[in-house]
Structure formats: structure tokens, C-alpha cells
Amino acid sequence: MPQLNPGPWFAILVFSWLIFLVIIPTKVMNHTSPNEPTPLNAEKHKTEPWDWPW
């Protein structure tokens, strides 16, 4: 019964985890966001009270 032979399946398991843990994260982390976050200003916005009509 060849499906019980762990030889080729173990190699497939090791190589697939190698791809998932080494190659894919480096490719994903190389991408940059098109909209870089801008730092917020230290100034506070002036808020005004809102008069309710009732």
C-alpha cells in the first residue's frame, strides 16, 4: 500500500511548510501601502456646543 509510505509525503510536508514560513511572508512584507499614514497634528480642534431645536 503506497499511501502508507511516509517518504514522499514527509518531503512534501516539509517543503510546503518551508514555502509558507519563509517565502510567502517575505513576499507579502515587501509590499507597501499606497496611502502611508500621516502623523496627526498636536493642535486640538475647536468644538462648539450644538443647540438642539427642542
Secondary structure, 3 states (H helix, E strand, C coil): CHHHCHHHHHHHHHHHHHHHHHHHHHHHHCCCCCCCCCCCCCCCCCCCCCCCCC
